Amino acid sequence: MRVSKRASGALAVGAAFALVASGCSSGNDDGGNASASKDGAIVIDGTQPENPLVPANTTETGGGKIIDWVWSGLVEYPNNGGAPRNLLAESIETSDSKVFKIKIKPNTKFHDGTTVKAESFVKAWNWAAYGPNGAQNASFFADIQGFNDTYTEDPDGPDGPKKAPEPAKKELSGLKVIDDWNFEVTLSAPTSVFPTKLGYSAFMPLPDAFFNMTPAEFGKKPIGNGPVSLVSWQDDVEIKLTRFDDYSLRDKMKIKDVTVKIYQDDTAAYNDLLAGNLDFQQQVPVSSLAGDKWKSDLGDRAIASTTPSTGIIAFPIYDKRFTNPKLRKAISLSINRQEITDRIFFGNRKPADSWANPLTPGAEPGNCTACKFDPTQAKQLLQEAGGFQGKLTLSYNADASHKEWMEAVAQQIKTNLGIDAVAVGVPTFAVFRANINAYKMTGLYRAGWQQDYPDVENWINPLYVTGGSSNDGKYSNPQVDALAKEASAAPSLEEAHKKFAEAVKLIDQDVPTMPIYFGGQQSGHSEKIKKIELTNVGELDITSVEL
């Protein structure tokens, strides 16, 4: 699962945000004078990033949140779910949705004091799109002219003996620097959603220093251009951030220091929150939801919000045991999603019934027929698929509250289909994601998706198109690919959404993953915080914090 980010003032972008509750809460005003707030510090919860922090190579939430704070992009997505708007971009103009003229605000700075220029974007995007660099987010640049010349597929995956053919070119032909503050982007076909995507972290700029060291070296102490800079990173312990005083864009920090404490257990984080040792927890443990205990524990420091996210269980389709879509649909139909949301989440989640979260522009509610609970049909499909032999594992990361609901799903599969299903915890999210990205999963696994930008395209192309950045199960359907390509090249968002809807009908037949629940988020903050806001996807907006 990947988090999300920051469309246009000069350019009229048709996509509007789905309204997301933005938490705004007041606690006790302990020392909340101006100077204390300005120089204050907070501790918040987090998880160990999977990879060194390079924007185009970060596709999960642990590192994604840090990327969002350390970098600022061309556009941003307002906390209240409003329409995308320019941030670092002065203007984004197009007459045909194919050629985009982008002007950036002059003389903004990277954390090393160097100036953010048009070439900072062009060089970063070229690096990400060049296949041998191995950027996980490379597919986000597929819209740009010349991508097929810079990116080639590894025919047998990262562990296979074969290697991807050397690309014909190292740079995208569709990128052109005009001067220090202007660059031009030419797409291979008109793409109406392109400017909306530009707030996603894959499109962040990189300083010259990045190109003089390895990505691993850079990513352990990255140099961004956002409201905070990274001071230090101690693996599995903490990441320290501090205010970047030369930051000149809208969202400046009101406090000075932020420590992201990396927890292996969300109950420990919650206990620290209650004890005043933690100032913000994005998601309280499932155990605190029963009887609304978290609300009585936190009082007016409890924040309930609705986010455009979906809890998912995925299939490793590269494992021959899971290639039959009838088997996959049988398993999906054996899951009682209503029971999961009622008994495990105490009504704080909603049963998923569509392939894209309904808060997302262009998403159609109720289009997941595989999300229905139908044990009779499930048994019939299992029989037609030839049954399932052996143990069926359902893996999840054990450093967050996934044990209860994953065990409940495993039990339902066992009860309704007679399959020996068992939930298995992996100690940390970083290790869990490393196994997924290495295509080493031997059973079902917890996934999830939190939109990167507000359009249904973000729920199709990265997840279900062949080679998509987060198509971790290696699902592939040429018809889906063709429809998604037509949708991406549609002249209007309305027409694009119709084509994506056609693609979803095929995805629904194939069942490459299983949407389980729609996200609801329960967060909490300490008494030292006077004001706080959440972003449109439920992350802490650290620039909003006042003490």
ZAMARGU-4260 file (C-alpha; in steps of 0.2 Angstrom, whole numbers, plus 5000, padded with zeros to 4 digits):
<rodrens>
0) 5000/5000/5000 | 5006/5017/4996 | 5001/5034/5004 | 4998/5050/4995 | 5001/5067/4991
5) 5000/5084/4983 | 4984/5102/4952 | 4981/5117/4946 | 4978/5135/4946 | 4981/5141/4929
10) 4976/5124/4922 | 4958/5119/4925 | 4958/5101/4931 | 4942/5092/4931 | 4945/5080/4945
15) 4938/5085/4962 | 4942/5077/4978 | 4930/5066/4988 | 4927/5074/5005 | 4938/5067/5019
20) 4935/5071/5037 | 4950/5082/5042 | 4953/5080/5061 | 4954/5096/5070 | 4955/5095/5089
25) 4960/5105/5104 | 4968/5098/5119 | 4973/5107/5135 | 4983/5123/5132 | 4999/5118/5141
30) 5012/5131/5138 | 5004/5135/5121 | 5011/5152/5119 | 5018/5158/5103 | 5037/5155/5107
35) 5034/5138/5115 | 5024/5132/5099 | 5037/5139/5087 | 5051/5130/5096 | 5042/5115/5102
40) 5044/5096/5098 | 5033/5082/5096 | 5035/5063/5095 | 5024/5053/5083 | 5022/5035/5079
45) 5029/5027/5063 | 5035/5011/5055 | 5052/5006/5048 | 5053/5012/5029 | 5056/4997/5017
50) 5070/5006/5007 | 5081/5021/5008 | 5071/5036/5006 | 5071/5040/4987 | 5054/5046/4981
55) 5053/5036/4965 | 5058/5020/4974 | 5046/5022/4989 | 5029/5013/4987 | 5024/5010/5005
60) 5017/5020/5020 | 5032/5019/5032 | 5043/5028/5020 | 5029/5037/5011 | 5025/5048/5026
65) 5043/5053/5028 | 5044/5057/5009 | 5028/5068/5010 | 5035/5078/5024 | 5053/5080/5018
70) 5048/5084/5000 | 5036/5097/4992 | 5029/5094/4974 | 5022/5103/4960 | 5004/5101/4966
75) 4996/5097/4983 | 4980/5089/4988 | 4971/5100/5002 | 4967/5092/5018 | 4948/5096/5017
80) 4947/5085/5001 | 4945/5101/4990 | 4951/5102/4972 | 4970/5099/4968 | 4980/5115/4968
85) 4997/5121/4964 | 5011/5121/4977 | 5029/5122/4969 | 5021/5125/4952 | 5018/5143/4947
90) 5007/5137/4933 | 5003/5121/4923 | 4996/5125/4906 | 4990/5114/4891 | 4979/5116/4876
95) 4978/5098/4871 | 4981/5087/4887 | 4997/5081/4878 | 5009/5095/4879 | 5011/5103/4897
100) 5020/5119/4900 | 5026/5119/4918 | 5033/5134/4927 | 5039/5133/4945 | 5041/5146/4958
105) 5059/5153/4957 | 5072/5152/4970 | 5065/5139/4982 | 5078/5128/4990 | 5083/5111/4994
110) 5089/5107/5011 | 5107/5108/5006 | 5105/5126/5001 | 5105/5123/4982 | 5091/5130/4971
115) 5076/5119/4965 | 5076/5121/4946 | 5066/5114/4931 | 5081/5102/4928 | 5079/5096/4946
120) 5062/5088/4940 | 5068/5083/4923 | 5083/5074/4929 | 5074/5065/4943 | 5060/5059/4931
125) 5073/5053/4919 | 5082/5044/4933 | 5066/5035/4938 | 5060/5031/4921 | 5077/5023/4916
130) 5074/5004/4919 | 5091/4999/4925 | 5089/5010/4940 | 5076/4999/4947 | 5064/5012/4953
135) 5048/5004/4960 | 5038/5019/4954 | 5045/5019/4936 | 5028/5015/4928 | 5021/5032/4934
140) 5031/5039/4920 | 5024/5028/4907 | 5012/5042/4900 | 5028/5052/4895 | 5034/5051/4877
145) 5049/5040/4876 | 5045/5029/4891 | 5046/5013/4880 | 5064/5018/4875 | 5070/5020/4893
150) 5061/5006/4902 | 5062/4987/4898 | 5055/4973/4908 | 5065/4959/4917 | 5058/4944/4908
155) 5059/4932/4923 | 5059/4944/4938 | 5073/4951/4950 | 5078/4933/4955 | 5079/4925/4938
160) 5094/4922/4928 | 5089/4933/4913 | 5091/4952/4913 | 5080/4965/4906 | 5087/4971/4889
165) 5097/4987/4889 | 5085/5002/4885 | 5088/5011/4869 | 5089/5028/4878 | 5093/5035/4895
170) 5082/5050/4894 | 5063/5053/4890 | 5061/5061/4874 | 5045/5070/4881 | 5055/5080/4894
175) 5063/5097/4889 | 5071/5110/4900 | 5066/5127/4894 | 5076/5138/4907 | 5079/5138/4926
180) 5060/5139/4930 | 5051/5131/4915 | 5050/5114/4908 | 5039/5105/4895 | 5032/5088/4896
185) 5025/5079/4880 | 5015/5064/4883 | 5013/5049/4871 | 4994/5053/4870 | 4983/5066/4878
190) 4980/5061/4896 | 4968/5072/4906 | 4972/5065/4923 | 4991/5069/4921 | 4991/5086/4931
195) 4982/5078/4945 | 4995/5064/4947 | 5009/5077/4949 | 5007/5078/4968 | 5012/5060/4970
200) 5029/5057/4978 | 5036/5049/4962 | 5036/5066/4954 | 5047/5075/4967 | 5063/5084/4962
205) 5080/5078/4966 | 5096/5089/4970 | 5112/5088/4961 | 5119/5079/4976 | 5108/5063/4972
210) 5117/5060/4956 | 5134/5060/4964 | 5131/5046/4976 | 5122/5029/4976 | 5103/5030/4979
215) 5106/5019/4995 | 5118/5032/5002 | 5107/5047/4998 | 5091/5038/5004 | 5098/5036/5022
220) 5100/5055/5024 | 5090/5062/5010 | 5090/5080/5004 | 5072/5086/5000 | 5064/5103/4998
225) 5050/5101/5010 | 5045/5110/5026 | 5056/5098/5037 | 5073/5090/5034 | 5079/5073/5040
230) 5092/5074/5054 | 5095/5056/5058 | 5088/5039/5055 | 5091/5024/5067 | 5084/5008/5060
235) 5069/5001/5069 | 5071/5015/5082 | 5067/5032/5076 | 5069/5045/5063 | 5072/5063/5068
240) 5066/5078/5058 | 5068/5097/5060 | 5060/5112/5053 | 5069/5119/5037 | 5069/5138/5040
245) 5073/5142/5022 | 5056/5134/5016 | 5046/5147/5007 | 5030/5139/5001 | 5013/5139/5009
250) 5014/5126/5022 | 5028/5131/5034 | 5031/5122/5051 | 5024/5130/5067 | 5035/5119/5078
255) 5053/5115/5076 | 5057/5096/5079 | 5048/5080/5075 | 5053/5062/5081 | 5045/5048/5072
260) 5047/5033/5084 | 5046/5016/5076 | 5036/5004/5085 | 5035/4985/5083 | 5018/4985/5092
265) 5004/4997/5091 | 4998/4993/5108 | 5014/4999/5115 | 5012/5015/5105 | 4995/5017/5112
270) 5001/5015/5130 | 5014/5029/5126 | 5000/5040/5119 | 4990/5038/5135 | 5005/5041/5146
275) 5010/5057/5137 | 5026/5050/5130 | 5018/5050/5112 | 5010/5065/5104 | 5001/5057/5089
280) 4996/5040/5084 | 4988/5038/5067 | 4978/5022/5070 | 4974/5016/5088 | 4974/4997/5091
285) 4959/4987/5086 | 4958/4982/5104 | 4954/4999/5110 | 4939/5001/5098 | 4928/4989/5108
290) 4914/4999/5117 | 4923/5015/5110 | 4936/5013/5124 | 4948/5024/5114 | 4935/5038/5114
295) 4934/5037/5133 | 4953/5036/5135 | 4956/5051/5124 | 4941/5062/5126 | 4942/5077/5114
300) 4959/5071/5109 | 4951/5057/5099 | 4950/5060/5080 | 4938/5050/5069 | 4940/5051/5050
305) 4936/5043/5034 | 4950/5040/5022 | 4951/5034/5004 | 4959/5018/5008 | 4954/4999/5007
310) 4960/4984/5016 | 4964/4970/5004 | 4971/4952/5004 | 4981/4948/4988 | 4985/4933/4978
315) 5003/4928/4972 | 4997/4924/4955 | 5015/4919/4951 | 5012/4904/4962 | 5004/4891/4950
320) 4992/4886/4964 | 4983/4903/4963 | 4982/4904/4944 | 4964/4898/4942 | 4952/4913/4944
325) 4938/4901/4950 | 4948/4897/4965 | 4952/4915/4969 | 4934/4919/4967 | 4929/4905/4978
330) 4940/4911/4992 | 4933/4929/4990 | 4915/4923/4991 | 4918/4913/5007 | 4923/4929/5017
335) 4909/4937/5027 | 4915/4955/5026 | 4900/4962/5036 | 4905/4950/5050 | 4923/4956/5050
340) 4919/4974/5051 | 4906/4972/5064 | 4915/4959/5076 | 4933/4964/5073 | 4932/4983/5070
345) 4916/4986/5079 | 4908/4995/5065 | 4923/5007/5062 | 4926/5000/5045 | 4914/4996/5031
350) 4913/4980/5021 | 4921/4983/5004 | 4909/4981/4989 | 4919/4989/4975 | 4937/4988/4967
355) 4941/5007/4970 | 4937/5016/4986 | 4920/5025/4983 | 4928/5041/4990 | 4938/5042/4974
360) 4933/5052/4959 | 4927/5041/4945 | 4925/5026/4957 | 4909/5016/4955 | 4901/5008/4971
365) 4896/4990/4971 | 4905/4984/4956 | 4914/4970/4966 | 4903/4955/4963 | 4917/4944/4971
370) 4915/4954/4987 | 4898/4946/4991 | 4896/4933/5004 | 4890/4917/4995 | 4897/4901/5003
375) 4886/4890/4992 | 4893/4897/4976 | 4910/4897/4984 | 4910/4879/4987 | 4904/4876/4969
380) 4918/4886/4961 | 4931/4878/4973 | 4925/4861/4966 | 4926/4867/4948 | 4943/4873/4951
385) 4949/4856/4957 | 4949/4861/4975 | 4965/4866/4985 | 4977/4855/4993 | 4988/4858/5008
390) 4989/4873/5020 | 4984/4890/5014 | 4993/4904/5023 | 4987/4922/5025 | 5002/4933/5030
395) 5002/4950/5038 | 5014/4962/5047 | 5013/4959/5065 | 5018/4977/5070 | 5001/4984/5068
400) 4983/4978/5072 | 4980/4965/5058 | 4981/4949/5068 | 4963/4949/5073 | 4955/4952/5056
405) 4967/4941/5047 | 4964/4926/5059 | 4945/4929/5057 | 4946/4928/5038 | 4957/4913/5039
410) 4944/4905/5050 | 4930/4909/5038 | 4939/4901/5023 | 4942/4886/5034 | 4924/4885/5040
415) 4915/4889/5023 | 4927/4880/5011 | 4936/4866/5022 | 4953/4873/5017 | 4966/4872/5030
420) 4969/4891/5031 | 4980/4899/5044 | 4985/4917/5047 | 5004/4920/5049 | 5012/4935/5057
425) 5028/4943/5050 | 5037/4953/5063 | 5039/4970/5054 | 5031/4979/5040 | 5049/4982/5032
430) 5053/4963/5031 | 5035/4959/5026 | 5036/4971/5011 | 5053/4965/5006 | 5046/4948/5004
435) 5032/4954/4994 | 5043/4964/4982 | 5055/4949/4980 | 5040/4939/4974 | 5043/4926/4988
440) 5025/4925/4995 | 5019/4907/4996 | 5001/4911/5001 | 4989/4925/5002 | 4995/4941/5010
445) 4988/4957/5018 | 4989/4972/5006 | 4979/4988/5005 | 4979/5004/4995 | 4978/5022/5000
450) 4975/5033/4985 | 4991/5042/4979 | 4980/5055/4969 | 4962/5058/4968 | 4956/5048/4953
455) 4950/5030/4949 | 4965/5028/4938 | 4976/5027/4953 | 4966/5011/4958 | 4969/5003/4942
460) 4985/5006/4933 | 4997/5003/4948 | 4988/4988/4955 | 4981/4979/4940 | 4990/4984/4924
465) 5004/4972/4919 | 5020/4979/4926 | 5011/4991/4937 | 5021/4999/4952 | 5011/4990/4965
470) 5005/4975/4955 | 5014/4964/4967 | 5005/4947/4963 | 5010/4949/4945 | 4992/4949/4938
475) 4991/4951/4919 | 4976/4953/4908 | 4980/4960/4890 | 4962/4966/4889 | 4963/4975/4905
480) 4980/4983/4899 | 4972/4989/4883 | 4956/4996/4891 | 4967/5005/4904 | 4978/5012/4890
485) 4963/5019/4881 | 4956/5026/4897 | 4973/5035/4901 | 4973/5043/4884 | 4954/5048/4884
490) 4952/5066/4880 | 4941/5069/4896 | 4940/5062/4913 | 4922/5057/4910 | 4927/5046/4895
495) 4942/5040/4905 | 4931/5034/4919 | 4920/5025/4907 | 4934/5015/4900 | 4941/5011/4917
500) 4924/5005/4922 | 4925/4992/4908 | 4942/4987/4914 | 4935/4984/4931 | 4922/4972/4925
505) 4936/4961/4918 | 4946/4963/4935 | 4930/4958/4944 | 4930/4942/4934 | 4948/4938/4937
510) 4949/4942/4956 | 4967/4946/4957 | 4965/4953/4975 | 4951/4953/4987 | 4945/4970/4994
515) 4939/4967/5012 | 4935/4983/5020 | 4934/5002/5017 | 4945/5012/5029 | 4939/5022/5044
520) 4953/5029/5054 | 4954/5032/5073 | 4968/5043/5078 | 4973/5052/5095 | 4985/5065/5101
525) 4992/5071/5117 | 4987/5085/5129 | 5002/5096/5123 | 4994/5098/5106 | 4982/5113/5104
530) 4978/5111/5086 | 4981/5097/5073 | 4974/5092/5056 | 4975/5076/5046 | 4978/5076/5027
535) 4966/5070/5014 | 4972/5052/5017 | 4973/5053/5036 | 4991/5056/5038 | 4997/5069/5051
540) 4999/5086/5043 | 5014/5091/5053 | 5014/5109/5047 | 4997/5111/5055 | 5003/5106/5073
545) 5002/5120/5086 | 5006/5116/5104
</rodrens>
